[in-house]
Amino acid sequence: MRKTSLILTSPLLVALSLFTSLPVYSKSEPAKDSKQQVAKPIIWRDPGVISGRDLRFGPGSAEMAPVDPFTFIKEKKSGESPKFVVRDARGNEWTVKLGPEAQAETVSTRLVWAVGYFAEEEYYFDEVRIDGLTRLSRGQEYVSGNIVRGARFEPERSNMKGGSTWDWRKNPFNNTRALNGLKVLMILLNNFDAHSGNNQIIYVSGPRGTEARYYVTDLGATLGRAGGLGGTRTKNDLADFLSTKFVRGVDERDGVVEFDYDTRPSGLGHVSVFHPFYYRHEVNKEKAMRGIPVAHARWIGSLLGQLSDEQLRDAFRAANYSDGVRESYVAALRERINQLRDLPVRTQRGQR
């Protein structure tokens, strides 16, 4: 488990550190295919019988899982976590992620998928052999010879093509319960990295034709504490996850839920004004999660409430959490789900 904090003594050093360590936000070019340009946008689909969903594999399946032996292809240096690409026995390519995000992302994708949202296909290996593995520039501490520990595998699928990013406050689903339900999930998971740069439209070809599916990608910065830059924010940290309250109350004037979720820059993090683009991302991210109506929060709570504790356990088993840690997370998630379901009934005109 990993904690991320800024402890610097000089404003100049803080500014320099922020400038050199800032993540790079970029927008993918929209897919050029004309059929994809007119594809129907979709952010949520009725999951059917939620109590029957398989959280051991989530969006994937046993048949779609990676098959050894694995052969190293190249290292990827984008993002915060160490990553590299491998080819499996079937000739399929997979991006392997190491570090604390590997487990948290494996769980979070399954929970998002379970209630009808689109999530990336993820598989976790506690230990795996990678043939031809060269020395990595990042993540070498997870490697012993050609054995890698704590590896999350994500596939490249030929029927899926990445499009542009999408913004939480400017999209076809504004003010709908589907969009607000997804926001609640980000808060429930304490995803401190829920900025628009991690939201991507994926064009998927299938029996329904081509769909423009709205994804939240990169769900690794979860299951810890969601704090602002300049404070302490963590990922895959049980103690910190348990330390947050989730639902603080209800604003009776507006009928919206007040959550324990504040990712605005604080303390030394205010020095990020030296990089206005990043500062704006941090502030907008937190603002986008405000104003969720009670009815919408209750709706997503009613879907999550259909998951059994055993299904929740399966999500953590998929990422090989220890029994004690798994049970504590399941209990905490159940408590948060109950907080949503127990919100007072309130309807407002325009909620749908």
Secondary structure, 3 states (H helix, E strand, C coil): CEEEECCCCCHHHHHHHHHHHCCCCCCCCCCCCHHHHCCEEECECCCCCHHHCCCCCCCCCCCCCCCCCEEEEEEECCCCCCEEEEECCCCCEEEEECCCHHHHHHHHHHHHHHCCECCCCCEEEEEEEEECCCCCCCCHHHEECCEEEEEEEEECCCCEEEEEECCCCCCCCCCCHHHHHHHHHHHHCCCCCCCHHHEEEEEEEECCEEEEEEEECCCCCCCCCCCCCCCEEEECCHHHHHHCCCEEEEECCCCEEEECCCCCCCHHHHHHHHCHHHHHHHHHHHHHCCCCEHHHHHHHHHHHCCCCHHHHHHHHHCCCCCHHHHHHHHHHHHHHHHHHHCCCCCCCCCCC
